[in-house]
Each structure stands twice: as C-alpha cells, then as structure tokens.
Amino acid sequence: MSTYQPFPSFEHWRTMANGHEAFDRYAEQFRALGDDVRGAPVDKLKREAAVDTNAVEGIYSTDRGFTRTVAEQSFGWESAMTEKGDHVRPAFDDVLASFDYVLDVATARRPLTEALIRELHQAVAASQSDHEVLTVAGPQRQALAHGQYKTMPNSPTRPDGTIHAYASVDDTPLEMARLVKECSTSEFDRAHPVEQASYIHFAFVCVHPFADGNGRVSRQLASIYLLRDPGIPLVLFADQRTGYLDALEAADAGNARPFIDFIEQRAIDSMMTVLESAVPHKGAGTTLAELDAQERSRTPDELAGPALRLADAVFTELESQVSSLPQQPLTSQCFRGFIGEAPRPAAGYDLVGEESTTWNVSFQSQFPSIIQIVNCAVTASTAPAAGYPTFIVIGTSAIRPMEIFLRDVEPTLSASLITRISRWCEVLLAELAERATAEYRQKR
C-alpha cells in the first residue's frame, strides 16, 4: 500500500522551474491591450473554464464544439446544456459564479487562508448535494459537506490496483495549515505567477482536503494568481486531461518541471487567444513567442509537410466561414494563391511552398464596383530563435499574425490550435467585411 508523499516546499518547487521569457513576452502584450479590449475575451475564457473544469472531473462530457457554443453563448446554448442532463447547468453556473469570488480575491490581493479555501469550495460545489463513496458494500452516495474537510479517506485506486495516497483525515488540517504558510511568505508573494499557480494547484491536490470537488477548487486557486497577473483564468480543456494527469504524475514522482510547463503553456494559450481575437493595435508586432524545447532547426523540405497541413486547416476554416456569410449586397470568396500584393514575412521567416500555402479572401460588389482583398500565407523559419515559433500566418492587413509552434502541428493539429484558427479567421473576415462595407457605403 502506498503512503502519502507530502508536497514540497515552495523554495524547492522553484528550483525545478524553467525560464519564463515567453510567458513574460505574451503578458506584456496582453497588458497593453487594456481592460476595455480584453474584457469580453477574458469573460469568454472564464466560461470555457467553467464548462471544461467539470468535464475534466467526469461530471459530464464535452467537446470543443459544445464548449465554444456555451462560451460564446451562441443560439441554443442553454438548451444544449439541458440536453446533457439536469445537473449540467447548475455545475457550470457554480464554477462561473465562483469566478466572482476568485476575481475579488485576486484584485484585492486578499491573503490566502484556510477560511478562504473553504469558502471557495462552497462556491464551486454549491449545487452539488452528494458524491460517490466506494465502500465494502460497493459505491454509495453520501452527502457532501460544503467547506468542510474530509472525514473519510478519499485516496483513489488506480487501474493497476495501486493506491494514489492523499493526506489522511488526521493529517489534512496540518497539511492545509502548512500549505497556507508556504503560500504566505514574502518569497511566494514575489514569485512568478506561473510558479505560484502551479505550486498551489499541486500542493492542494496532494492533500485533497475535501470529500469531493478538489480538482475544481485547485484550478480556481491557480486562477487567483494568473488573474492577479497578467489577468487570465486557468483554462484546461477536457481533451487536455491526459497531458494534465501525466504532468501531475511526474510532479508526484519529484519532477515538477512538466507540470509547471503545462500550466505555463495553458496560460500562454489563453493570452494568445485573447490577443488574436482582440482589435489589432498599431505597432503590435510578431514578437509573441513561446519557449519550446521541442523546436529545433529544420530544413525547408522538413517544414513543407507541417506548413501544408497548417495552410489546409486555415483555408478550410475560412471557406467554411465564408460559405455561411450573406452574399448580398457584397459577395465573399476564398481562393488559393495571391491576387496583387503579397504579404511580407517577418525578418527570419520565408514563404513556404507556393499556391499550396497561400490564399486570398475578398469582399466585392459590381454596383458600385468595389473589392477588398486580403492575401495570406504560411511563413516559416528553419531555425527560429529561442522562444520564437516555427510558423507565422500573415496577411496583407492589420490583423495580428498567428504564431504557431511546431508541436501544435506535428503529428497533427492540436485542439487548441484548431480553436485559435477558427477565431483568427473570424477576426480576419470581420475586419475585411468592415472595410468593404465602409467603401460600399461611401460609393453608394
């Protein structure tokens, strides 16, 4: 039988962290947007987090389509939740409402206390009346004591029959007091938000102080420090669960680096999503980057396949979105290749392929005669500088370039990248339609 392994000190945890250059670069760009620009996209991130944090725990199932429908509050989102079961909407509402509490803690810089953690558990699991307990007689439902530490062991059995040991009932109060103490030092207060968020998340799940709801609480605790700076919640999608659990297992074994990196990458994904969906700002360059040890020098031939895979995905999404647009009084089209001016790659990046990785989108009308075109292309660097992406999708407009790292394209496109592509295409079409509409009205 395995025994509980106490979580490490924060001082030791920090020694296993990597540099945070990429996160810091993104955060600087993110802060520059201002509250008025990033407000709505961040609210959407909160709704995504509220959907998927429950799905990660198996409370209900979801996929990116369902998550996006709810996050964007698209037509029919409420009925879509109802169809999944009566318990789905209350579970979502609980977590979403708890973000008000989390944001208050973050912005007011309230000190971490056990009372605060208990209150957060009450908020996250407000509508949950009971939970499943495995007994010698089999699974049973027992009442959930909101905000109260566990009174029975809750260590789970792995598929191979071994026990993953959490803190015992007797040790839980002592370990929670130690957790609060570790997170109340001046060293912790001055630390990088990624190190703060990853540490409190891991330390909390090591203890698993409540009978149920620990995973949801741990991710909200992490969100406190990411909302404090740079201002985003922790968003973990259900289809990232395997990587999440693998990183936690590595930390359990004494190697915290994968888990710290996992939290950092999720934060970068969220900032990138906001930056790419926000109104472009003059002078915003292509300096957003992510430190990625998997990036290495590649020949142009080695990059051709991933570049084509990326181009096909963006072009297919654009075609789909264009086909759903009204075609009067302006018609919209999407074709491979350039029409007129080609976009200019950033320094160190080159066009990959010819027509296969380039395309154009246009809005036009005959009476009056107008046409607005954006040419787009996949560009690549065979040896990107440390912390910079392999691919940048660019266009002949003010739209922010989309930066993509090799790991999100090989061996297949990641789910996060697919979501980003969809939003990037929406912004491109919205900007182009706005320009075409303005010219149309001017000439009428």
C-alpha positions as a printed Julia matrix, in Angstrom:
444×3 Matrix{Float64}:
   0.0    0.0     0.0
   1.39   3.43   -0.96
   1.83   6.17    1.61
   1.13   9.88    1.36
   4.01  11.92   -0.03
   3.87  15.46    1.41
   4.07  18.28   -1.12
   7.47  20.01   -1.36
   8.35  23.42   -0.02
   7.87  26.32   -2.39
  11.59  27.03   -2.18
  12.3   23.56   -3.59
   9.48  23.83   -6.17
  11.02  26.97   -7.66
  14.32  25.21   -8.34
  12.54  22.98  -10.86
  11.04  25.85  -12.89
  12.31  26.86  -16.3
  12.74  30.43  -17.5
   9.51  32.29  -18.25
  10.67  34.51  -21.13
   7.85  33.53  -23.46
   5.14  33.97  -20.84
   6.52  37.37  -19.91
   6.62  38.47  -23.55
   3.0   37.46  -24.03
   1.97  39.06  -20.74
   3.49  42.39  -21.77
   1.48  42.37  -25.0
  -1.63  41.22  -23.14
  -1.48  44.01  -20.56
  -1.01  46.58  -23.33
  -4.46  45.76  -24.72
  -6.19  47.48  -21.82
  -9.19  46.35  -19.8
 -11.73  47.6   -22.34
 -10.3   45.43  -25.13
  -9.53  42.25  -23.23
 -12.64  42.27  -21.02
 -15.02  40.35  -23.3
 -12.43  37.77  -24.47
 -11.41  37.09  -20.85
 -15.06  36.61  -19.88
 -15.27  34.04  -22.67
 -12.22  32.27  -21.22
 -13.97  32.08  -17.86
 -16.98  30.42  -19.46
 -14.71  27.95  -21.24
 -13.01  27.16  -17.95
 -16.37  26.74  -16.22
 -17.55  24.24  -18.85
 -14.44  22.11  -19.0
 -13.31  22.05  -15.37
 -16.42  19.97  -14.66
 -15.82  17.77  -17.7
 -12.25  17.06  -16.57
 -13.75  15.57  -13.4
 -16.24  13.44  -15.36
 -19.3   15.37  -14.15
 -20.43  15.5   -17.78
 -18.84  15.14  -21.21
 -17.94  17.91  -23.6
 -16.04  18.63  -26.78
 -14.62  21.83  -28.25
 -17.81  22.5   -30.2
 -20.04  22.31  -27.14
 -17.59  24.34  -25.06
 -17.42  27.05  -27.67
 -21.21  27.18  -28.07
 -21.59  27.79  -24.34
 -18.61  30.14  -24.05
 -19.84  32.34  -26.89
 -23.47  31.99  -25.75
 -24.41  31.05  -29.29
 -28.01  30.37  -30.26
 -29.33  27.34  -28.39
 -26.51  27.13  -25.84
 -28.88  26.82  -22.89
 -30.94  24.06  -24.48
 -27.7   22.28  -25.44
 -26.74  22.19  -21.76
 -30.18  20.96  -20.74
 -29.95  18.1   -23.22
 -26.84  16.84  -21.43
 -28.72  16.48  -18.14
 -30.33  18.47  -15.37
 -27.08  18.56  -13.4
 -25.01  20.21  -16.14
 -26.21  23.81  -15.99
 -26.01  24.06  -12.17
 -22.46  22.67  -12.18
 -21.46  25.19  -14.86
 -23.16  28.06  -13.04
 -21.41  27.17   -9.77
 -17.94  27.45  -11.26
 -18.8   30.53  -13.3
 -20.18  32.27  -10.21
 -17.1   31.27   -8.22
 -15.0   33.37  -10.61
 -16.55  36.46   -8.99
 -15.11  35.29   -5.69
 -11.77  34.35   -7.26
 -11.5   37.71   -9.04
 -12.26  39.57   -5.82
  -9.52  37.65   -4.03
  -7.1   38.32   -6.89
  -7.74  42.03   -7.36
  -7.95  42.84   -3.65
  -4.81  40.75   -3.07
  -6.51  39.06   -0.16
  -4.15  36.81    1.78
  -4.64  33.07    1.41
  -6.33  31.48    4.43
  -7.99  28.18    5.15
 -11.28  30.04    5.54
 -10.87  31.43    2.02
 -10.26  27.94    0.62
 -13.3   26.58    2.46
 -15.45  29.4     1.05
 -14.15  28.68   -2.44
 -15.18  25.03   -2.07
 -18.65  26.12   -1.01
 -18.92  28.28   -4.14
 -17.52  25.76   -6.63
 -19.74  22.9    -5.4
 -22.77  24.97   -4.33
 -25.37  22.88   -6.16
 -23.72  19.5    -5.53
 -25.64  17.72   -2.79
 -23.77  14.42   -2.64
 -20.85  12.43   -4.0
 -19.93   8.82   -4.64
 -18.03   6.86   -2.0
 -16.59   3.39   -2.5
 -17.4    1.13    0.44
 -17.01  -2.59    1.09
 -20.64  -2.9     0.02
 -19.93  -1.09   -3.25
 -20.45   2.51   -4.46
 -22.75   4.63   -2.32
 -23.95   8.24   -2.43
 -23.18  10.37    0.61
 -23.98  13.98    1.42
 -21.24  16.47    0.51
 -20.21  18.7     3.41
 -19.54  22.02    1.71
 -16.46  23.79    3.01
 -15.66  21.01    5.48
 -12.54  18.88    5.38
 -12.97  15.18    4.69
 -13.94  12.79    7.46
 -13.2    9.62    5.47
 -10.17   8.58    3.37
 -10.52   9.6    -0.28
  -7.41   8.1    -1.87
  -8.35   6.56   -5.25
  -7.35   3.2    -6.67
  -5.5    3.3    -9.97
  -6.44   0.95  -12.84
  -3.45  -1.25  -11.93
  -4.79  -1.72   -8.4
  -2.31   0.57   -6.62
  -3.46   3.36   -4.32
  -2.73   7.03   -5.02
  -2.41   8.25   -1.46
  -3.7   11.67   -0.43
  -3.26  13.12    3.04
  -5.03  11.16    5.75
  -8.03  12.56    7.59
  -5.85  13.28   10.63
  -3.04  14.88    8.61
  -5.28  17.08    6.46
  -5.62  20.03    8.9
  -1.86  20.05    9.49
  -1.07  19.9     5.77
  -3.57  22.63    4.92
  -2.02  24.85    7.57
   1.39  24.16    6.01
   0.06  24.93    2.52
  -1.26  28.31    3.65
   2.04  29.05    5.39
   4.07  28.18    2.26
   1.86  30.48    0.16
   2.06  33.37    2.63
   5.8   34.02    2.59
   7.42  37.07    1.02
   9.28  34.71   -1.33
   5.99  33.29   -2.62
   4.45  36.75   -2.93
   7.34  37.95   -5.12
   7.45  34.8    -7.25
   6.43  34.45  -10.89
   2.66  33.85  -11.34
   3.29  30.56  -13.17
   5.27  29.25  -10.2
   2.6   30.47   -7.77
  -0.29  28.97   -9.75
   1.37  25.62  -10.4
   2.55  25.26   -6.81
  -0.74  25.97   -5.06
  -2.55  23.71   -7.53
  -0.17  20.8    -6.95
   0.11  21.23   -3.18
  -3.66  21.36   -2.84
  -4.35  18.22   -4.87
  -1.64  16.39   -2.93
  -3.71  16.92    0.21
  -7.17  16.56   -1.4
  -8.75  18.04    1.73
 -12.42  17.81    0.72
 -14.54  14.73    0.12
 -15.16  15.89   -3.47
 -14.58  18.96   -5.64
 -10.82  19.14   -5.07
  -9.89  19.33   -8.75
 -12.27  22.2    -9.39
 -11.01  24.07   -6.33
  -7.36  23.52   -7.27
  -7.84  25.1   -10.7
  -9.68  28.07   -9.21
  -6.87  28.55   -6.69
  -4.4   28.6    -9.58
  -6.62  31.13  -11.36
  -6.25  33.55   -8.45
  -2.58  34.07   -9.25
  -3.0   34.16  -13.03
  -5.89  36.63  -12.74
  -3.74  38.76  -10.47
  -1.1   38.92  -13.19
  -1.45  39.06  -16.14
  -5.25  38.82  -15.81
  -6.4   35.46  -17.19
  -8.07  32.39  -15.65
  -6.56  28.94  -15.88
  -8.34  27.23  -18.78
  -7.9   23.47  -19.0
  -9.88  21.75  -21.74
 -11.24  18.26  -21.24
  -9.25  16.93  -24.2
  -6.05  18.03  -22.42
  -6.81  15.82  -19.43
  -4.29  13.1   -20.29
  -1.39  15.54  -20.55
  -2.57  17.22  -17.36
  -2.63  13.97  -15.39
   0.72  12.88  -16.81
   2.27  16.16  -15.67
   0.76  15.73  -12.2
   2.12  12.18  -12.03
   5.59  13.48  -12.89
   5.33  16.04  -10.1
   4.2   13.29   -7.72
   7.4   11.45   -8.64
   9.51  14.5    -7.78
   9.84  16.16  -11.2
   7.77  19.34  -11.13
   9.08  20.76  -14.42
   6.44  19.12  -16.69
   3.58  20.39  -14.52
   4.98  23.92  -14.24
   5.45  23.95  -18.02
   1.92  22.59  -18.55
   0.36  25.41  -16.52
   2.53  27.96  -18.31
   1.54  26.64  -21.74
  -2.16  26.79  -20.86
  -1.71  30.41  -19.76
   0.12  31.26  -22.98
  -2.67  29.6   -24.99
  -5.21  31.82  -23.24
  -3.24  35.03  -23.75
  -2.69  34.12  -27.4
  -6.42  33.54  -27.86
  -7.23  36.98  -26.44
  -4.5   38.71  -28.43
  -5.59  37.13  -31.7
  -9.27  37.88  -31.16
  -8.8   41.44  -29.92
  -8.88  44.54  -32.11
  -5.39  44.9   -33.61
  -3.27  47.75  -32.28
  -0.93  49.79  -34.43
   2.63  48.67  -33.93
   1.75  45.29  -32.46
   4.43  43.15  -33.99
   5.13  39.49  -34.25
   7.16  39.23  -31.07
   4.73  36.99  -29.23
   6.5   33.76  -28.55
   6.58  30.61  -26.51
   9.66  28.9   -25.18
   9.52  25.42  -26.64
  12.32  22.93  -26.16
  10.86  20.81  -28.95
  11.64  23.48  -31.55
  14.84  22.79  -33.47
  16.43  23.62  -36.79
  14.56  22.13  -39.75
  15.23  22.14  -43.45
  12.67  23.73  -45.8
  11.73  20.24  -47.01
  11.07  19.1   -43.44
   8.79  22.08  -42.86
   6.83  21.65  -46.09
   4.51  18.94  -44.74
   3.57  20.69  -41.47
   3.19  24.0   -43.35
   0.78  22.45  -45.84
  -1.17  20.81  -43.01
  -1.46  24.2   -41.33
  -2.41  26.02  -44.54
  -5.09  23.44  -45.36
  -6.63  23.84  -41.92
  -6.77  27.65  -42.12
  -8.06  27.66  -45.71
 -10.74  25.05  -44.94
 -11.94  27.04  -41.93
 -12.05  30.25  -43.98
 -14.03  28.5   -46.73
 -16.49  27.24  -44.15
 -16.97  30.64  -42.57
 -17.22  32.42  -45.93
 -19.89  29.97  -47.1
 -22.07  30.9   -44.11
 -21.97  34.65  -44.83
 -24.78  36.55  -46.62
 -23.85  37.11  -50.28
 -25.83  40.32  -50.84
 -25.09  43.14  -51.39
 -21.45  42.06  -51.03
 -20.17  38.71  -52.22
 -17.28  36.98  -50.47
 -14.85  34.44  -51.86
 -11.82  32.45  -50.79
  -9.24  31.06  -53.25
  -5.75  29.6   -53.2
  -2.91  31.86  -54.33
  -2.34  35.62  -54.28
  -4.17  38.44  -56.03
  -1.97  41.5   -56.21
   0.29  42.41  -53.32
   1.85  39.55  -51.39
   2.21  39.78  -47.6
   5.69  40.46  -46.27
   7.22  37.83  -43.99
   8.79  38.9   -40.72
  12.57  39.01  -40.51
  13.97  35.48  -40.44
  10.82  33.92  -41.94
  10.12  32.91  -45.53
   7.14  31.8   -47.57
   6.76  28.03  -47.66
   5.62  26.46  -50.91
   3.66  28.44  -53.46
  -0.1   28.3   -54.01
  -0.47  25.37  -51.62
   0.32  27.54  -48.59
  -1.11  30.87  -49.77
  -4.67  32.07  -50.23
  -6.79  35.18  -50.61
 -10.13  36.31  -49.25
 -12.21  39.04  -50.87
 -15.43  41.01  -50.48
 -16.72  42.72  -53.61
 -19.68  44.11  -55.5
 -20.3   45.17  -59.11
 -22.61  48.14  -58.47
 -20.9   50.09  -57.08
 -17.64  48.5   -58.15
 -15.58  47.7   -55.08
 -13.21  44.96  -53.99
 -11.35  44.42  -50.75
  -8.76  41.63  -50.7
  -6.52  40.12  -48.06
  -3.7   37.84  -49.21
  -2.49  35.36  -46.6
   0.39  32.93  -46.35
   2.13  30.47  -44.07
   5.68  31.6   -43.38
   8.32  29.58  -41.59
  11.75  29.81  -40.03
  14.12  26.87  -40.41
  15.92  27.9   -37.21
  13.71  30.11  -35.03
  15.41  31.97  -32.2
  14.9   30.59  -28.71
  11.35  31.28  -27.64
  10.05  32.04  -31.14
   7.62  29.97  -33.23
   8.38  27.95  -36.34
   5.36  29.25  -38.29
   3.67  32.63  -38.62
   0.46  33.0   -40.63
   0.45  36.52  -42.07
  -1.88  38.67  -44.15
  -1.85  41.95  -46.08
  -3.91  43.74  -43.45
  -3.67  44.99  -39.89
  -4.82  41.65  -38.49
  -2.45  40.25  -35.91
  -0.3   37.43  -37.34
  -0.99  33.99  -35.93
   2.08  32.36  -34.4
   2.27  28.57  -34.3
   4.77  26.27  -32.68
   5.83  23.03  -34.28
   4.42  20.87  -31.5
   0.92  22.2   -32.3
   1.22  20.96  -35.9
   3.1   17.67  -35.51
   1.99  14.96  -35.81
  -1.48  16.51  -36.15
  -3.02  19.87  -35.32
  -3.67  20.28  -31.6
  -7.19  21.01  -30.38
  -6.03  24.36  -29.02
  -4.66  25.36  -32.41
  -7.9   24.39  -34.15
  -9.79  26.69  -31.8
  -7.32  29.51  -32.4
  -7.55  29.1   -36.19
 -11.33  29.44  -36.04
 -11.14  32.64  -34.03
  -8.35  34.09  -36.16
 -10.46  33.54  -39.27
 -13.43  35.23  -37.62
 -11.35  38.32  -36.87
  -9.91  38.41  -40.4
 -13.36  38.2   -42.01
 -14.86  40.74  -39.62
 -12.12  43.27  -40.39
 -12.33  42.71  -44.14
 -16.13  42.96  -44.12
 -15.93  46.21  -42.17
 -13.55  47.73  -44.73
 -15.66  46.56  -47.67
 -18.86  47.84  -46.07
 -17.31  51.26  -45.45
 -16.21  51.53  -49.1
 -19.6   50.31  -50.34
 -21.46  52.96  -48.34
 -19.05  55.66  -49.45
 -19.62  54.88  -53.15
 -23.38  54.45  -52.96
